[in-house]
Amino acid sequence: MMTRRLAAVLAGFALAMPTLALAQDAPIEEQVVNAMNKVFGVHAGFRANHAKGVVVEGKFKPSAEAAGLSKAALFSGGEIPVTVRFSDSTGVPNLPDGSDDANPHGMAVKFHLADGSDVDLVINSLKFFPVSTAAELRDLFLAIADSGPNAAKPTKLEQFIGSHPSVPAALGTIATPDSFANEAYFGVNAFVLVNKAGAKQAVRWQMLPEKVVHLDKAEAAKRAPDFLMAELPERLKQGKVEFRFKAQLASAGDDTKDPAKPWPEDRKLVELGVLTIDKAVADSDAAQKKLLFLPGQLTDGIEASDDPMIDIRNGAYAVSFSRRNP
């Protein structure tokens, strides 16, 4: 179970490409995603991670406080249309929603600005990442692949976990929700907000629902295989779903490079606005094939931090998109 669940968690962070070769001269992001494909396999036409999802639409209304932190048009005051995709982890498109392996669940938001550009937010229910670097991520996937039921003890995975306590710690932050609408989503990478005066503030994103409702493992296992995918569109027929978009503010000394190091819980949260979802798209399967979410697709007033994993994610997402849409 630890092997499969680790693979599921890691699928929430890196997108795989449909080649299994692990060429040592390939860019590190290719080595990482190819190692992930070695665990999950390849499913043509689907995302190599978070393959199973549902697309909805709505709007974002920024708060007055947001404009004080960032000069971005996203926070200028007017409502912004959004496209949102919720998803299960792993690259397996028919994975049951109640499976442990479907955690962490993902939320990707595309804010459509008035000038025709987009700002993307790619977050999930994992509060922090299991490892710190792309090389460690690659090595962890390779350890998973080499730690099957007949592997010698201690397995390579057991050895890796023994030297990386952040792995089980990260796994302890996730559970199966009863609805995509009743889950909290977090950004493991740091970004930098820049206001009109040029002041900069490092932040990590949070998208918080009206309430969080998690199922225990036994209850989750009893649910229909597609219960999360079906529940959200039905819920929207009855009314809107709202999330509070917040920024956790870094203090002096907080690590902005390492996604495996969470900031203290007492760090200040500033509400950036309200995200309202009010409509399921007519053909979710067709819509999600066309969508490309890039964590580093930003706008003036929002900058990438010094976390190198942001660029690695961007490169992997773009290659995966091109390969599933030849």
C-alpha positions in Angstrom: 0.0 0.0 0.0 2.8 2.4 0.8 4.3 1.9 -2.7 1.1 2.6 -4.5 0.1 5.5 -2.3 3.5 7.1 -2.7 3.1 6.9 -6.5 -0.3 8.5 -6.2 1.0 11.4 -4.1 3.9 12.0 -6.4 1.6 12.0 -9.4 0.1 15.2 -8.0 3.4 17.1 -8.7 5.1 16.0 -11.9 3.5 15.2 -15.3 4.8 12.2 -17.1 5.7 11.8 -20.8 5.0 8.7 -22.8 8.5 7.3 -23.1 10.0 4.9 -20.6 13.7 5.6 -21.4 15.6 7.1 -18.6 18.4 8.6 -20.5 21.0 10.0 -18.2 21.7 13.0 -20.5 18.0 13.9 -20.5 16.9 17.0 -18.6 16.1 16.2 -15.0 12.4 16.9 -15.5 12.3 14.2 -18.2 14.1 11.8 -16.0 11.6 12.4 -13.2 8.5 12.0 -15.4 9.9 9.0 -17.2 10.5 7.4 -13.9 6.9 8.1 -13.0 5.7 6.4 -16.2 7.7 3.4 -15.2 5.4 3.1 -12.2 2.1 4.0 -13.7 2.4 3.0 -17.4 1.1 5.1 -20.3 -2.5 5.8 -21.1 -2.7 7.3 -24.6 -4.8 10.5 -24.8 -4.9 11.1 -21.1 -2.7 13.1 -18.7 0.0 11.0 -17.4 -0.9 12.1 -13.9 -4.3 13.4 -12.6 -5.7 11.6 -15.6 -9.2 11.5 -14.2 -11.0 14.8 -13.7 -14.0 17.0 -14.1 -14.2 20.6 -15.5 -16.4 23.3 -14.2 -16.7 27.1 -14.6 -17.3 30.2 -12.5 -15.8 33.5 -11.4 -13.4 35.1 -9.0 -14.0 38.3 -7.0 -10.9 39.7 -5.4 -10.8 41.2 -1.9 -9.8 44.7 -1.1 -6.8 43.3 0.9 -5.4 41.6 -2.2 -4.7 44.9 -4.0 -2.5 45.9 -1.1 -0.3 42.8 -1.6 -0.2 42.7 -5.4 -0.6 45.0 -8.4 -1.7 42.1 -10.5 -4.8 42.7 -12.7 -6.2 39.5 -11.1 -6.7 41.6 -7.9 -7.8 44.9 -9.4 -11.4 44.6 -8.3 -13.5 43.3 -11.1 -14.9 39.8 -11.5 -12.7 37.4 -13.4 -14.1 34.3 -15.3 -12.4 31.0 -14.3 -12.2 27.5 -15.6 -11.5 24.9 -12.9 -10.5 21.2 -13.2 -10.7 18.9 -10.2 -8.9 15.6 -10.4 -7.8 12.3 -8.8 -4.1 11.4 -8.5 -2.3 8.9 -10.6 -2.1 8.4 -14.3 -4.8 5.8 -14.3 -8.0 7.2 -15.9 -10.4 4.6 -14.5 -9.1 4.7 -10.9 -12.0 4.5 -8.4 -12.5 7.9 -6.7 -12.5 6.3 -3.3 -9.2 4.6 -3.7 -6.4 5.6 -1.4 -4.3 6.0 -4.5 -6.6 8.8 -5.7 -5.1 11.1 -3.0 -4.1 13.8 -3.1 -6.9 15.3 -5.2 -6.1 18.2 -7.4 -7.6 21.6 -8.2 -6.3 23.6 -11.2 -7.7 27.1 -11.8 -7.3 29.2 -15.0 -8.1 32.9 -14.4 -9.1 34.5 -17.7 -7.9 38.2 -17.5 -9.6 41.0 -19.5 -6.5 41.4 -21.8 -6.9 37.8 -23.1 -4.1 36.3 -21.0 -4.5 33.7 -18.3 -3.1 33.2 -14.8 -2.9 29.5 -13.6 -3.1 28.0 -10.2 -2.1 24.3 -9.8 -2.7 23.1 -6.3 -3.7 19.9 -4.5 -4.8 18.5 -1.1 -1.3 17.7 -0.1 0.0 20.3 2.5 3.6 19.9 1.5 5.6 17.7 -0.8 7.3 14.5 0.1 10.8 15.4 -1.2 12.8 18.6 -1.8 14.4 18.3 -5.2 13.8 16.9 -8.7 16.7 14.5 -8.3 15.1 13.1 -5.1 11.8 12.9 -6.9 13.3 10.8 -9.7 15.1 8.6 -7.2 11.9 8.0 -5.2 10.0 6.9 -8.3 12.8 4.6 -9.3 12.8 3.1 -5.8 9.0 2.5 -6.0 9.5 0.8 -9.4 12.2 -1.4 -8.0 10.3 -2.4 -4.8 7.7 -4.9 -6.0 6.4 -7.7 -3.8 9.3 -10.0 -4.6 12.0 -7.3 -3.9 14.7 -8.1 -1.4 14.3 -6.6 2.1 14.9 -3.9 2.9 13.5 -2.7 -0.4 14.9 0.4 -2.1 11.7 2.2 -1.2 12.1 1.3 2.4 15.7 2.5 2.3 14.6 5.8 0.7 11.9 6.4 3.2 14.3 5.7 6.0 16.5 8.5 4.9 13.7 10.9 4.0 11.2 11.4 6.9 9.4 14.1 4.9 7.8 11.3 2.8 5.6 9.7 5.5 5.0 13.1 7.0 3.5 14.4 3.8 1.4 11.3 3.3 -0.1 12.0 6.7 -1.8 15.2 5.4 -4.2 13.6 2.9 -7.6 11.9 3.0 -10.5 11.2 0.7 -13.2 14.0 0.6 -16.9 13.3 0.3 -16.9 16.0 -2.5 -14.4 18.0 -4.4 -16.3 21.0 -2.9 -15.5 19.9 0.6 -11.7 19.7 0.3 -8.9 22.2 1.1 -6.2 22.7 -1.6 -2.7 23.9 -1.1 0.2 25.2 -3.2 3.5 23.5 -2.2 5.6 26.0 -4.1 6.2 29.6 -3.0 5.4 32.6 -5.2 6.1 36.3 -4.7 3.4 39.1 -4.7 4.6 42.6 -5.8 2.4 45.6 -4.9 2.3 49.0 -6.6 5.1 50.4 -4.4 7.4 47.5 -5.4 7.2 45.8 -2.0 7.5 42.0 -2.3 5.9 39.3 -0.2 6.6 35.5 -0.5 3.4 33.5 -0.2 2.0 30.0 -0.6 -1.5 29.6 -2.0 -4.5 28.0 -0.1 -8.0 27.4 -1.5 -10.4 26.8 1.4 -14.0 25.5 1.2 -16.9 26.4 3.4 -16.2 23.1 5.2 -13.9 20.1 4.9 -15.5 16.7 5.0 -13.2 13.6 4.8 -14.3 10.0 4.6 -12.6 7.2 6.5 -11.0 4.5 4.3 -13.8 2.0 4.8 -16.5 4.5 3.8 -14.5 5.8 0.8 -14.0 2.2 -0.5 -17.8 1.7 -0.5 -18.6 4.7 -2.7 -19.3 4.3 -6.4 -16.2 4.3 -8.6 -17.0 7.8 -10.1 -18.7 9.3 -7.1 -16.6 12.5 -6.9 -16.8 13.1 -10.7 -20.6 12.7 -10.6 -21.3 14.5 -7.3 -20.0 17.9 -8.3 -22.1 18.5 -11.4 -25.2 17.4 -9.5 -24.3 19.7 -6.6 -24.0 22.6 -9.0 -27.6 22.0 -10.3 -28.7 22.9 -6.8 -26.5 26.0 -6.3 -23.0 27.5 -6.3 -19.9 26.3 -4.6 -17.5 28.8 -3.0 -13.9 28.7 -2.0 -11.8 31.4 -0.1 -8.6 32.0 -2.0 -5.9 32.9 0.6 -2.2 33.6 0.7 -0.1 32.3 3.6 2.5 35.0 4.2 6.1 34.0 4.7 8.1 35.4 7.6 11.8 36.0 7.8 13.6 32.7 7.7 10.8 30.7 6.0 12.2 28.5 3.3 10.9 29.4 -0.2 13.1 27.0 -2.2 12.0 23.7 -0.6 8.5 22.4 -1.2 9.0 19.7 1.5 9.3 22.3 4.2 5.9 23.6 5.3 5.7 27.0 6.9 4.5 27.2 10.5 0.7 27.1 10.9 0.7 30.4 12.7 1.8 32.3 9.6 -0.7 35.1 8.7 -3.3 34.2 6.1 -4.7 37.0 3.9 -7.9 36.5 1.9 -7.3 37.3 -1.7 -10.9 36.8 -2.8 -13.8 34.4 -3.3 -13.8 31.8 -6.0 -17.4 30.9 -7.0 -18.1 27.8 -9.1 -21.6 27.7 -10.6 -21.6 25.6 -13.8 -20.4 22.2 -15.0 -19.2 22.2 -18.6 -21.3 20.3 -21.1 -18.6 17.9 -22.2 -16.0 17.7 -19.5 -13.9 14.9 -21.2 -13.5 17.0 -24.3 -12.8 20.2 -22.4 -10.1 18.8 -20.2 -8.1 17.4 -23.2 -7.7 21.0 -24.5 -6.7 22.5 -21.1 -3.0 23.2 -20.2 -2.4 24.5 -16.7 1.1 25.8 -16.0 2.1 26.6 -12.4 4.4 29.4 -13.7 1.9 31.1 -16.0 1.7 34.3 -14.0 1.1 38.0 -14.7 2.7 41.3 -13.6 2.5 41.5 -9.9 2.9 37.8 -9.3 6.4 36.3 -9.6 7.9 32.9 -9.2 10.0 32.4 -6.1 13.5 30.8 -6.0 11.9 27.3 -5.9 13.5 25.5 -9.0 10.6 23.0 -9.0 8.3 25.6 -10.6 10.3 25.7 -13.8 10.6 21.9 -13.8 6.8 21.5 -13.5 6.2 24.0 -16.3 8.5 22.1 -18.7 6.9 18.7 -17.9 3.4 20.0 -18.2 4.0 21.5 -21.7 5.7 18.4 -23.1 2.9 16.1 -21.7 0.2 18.3 -23.3 1.9 18.2 -26.7 2.2 14.4 -26.5 -1.4 13.7 -25.6 -2.6 16.1 -28.3 -0.3 15.2 -31.3 
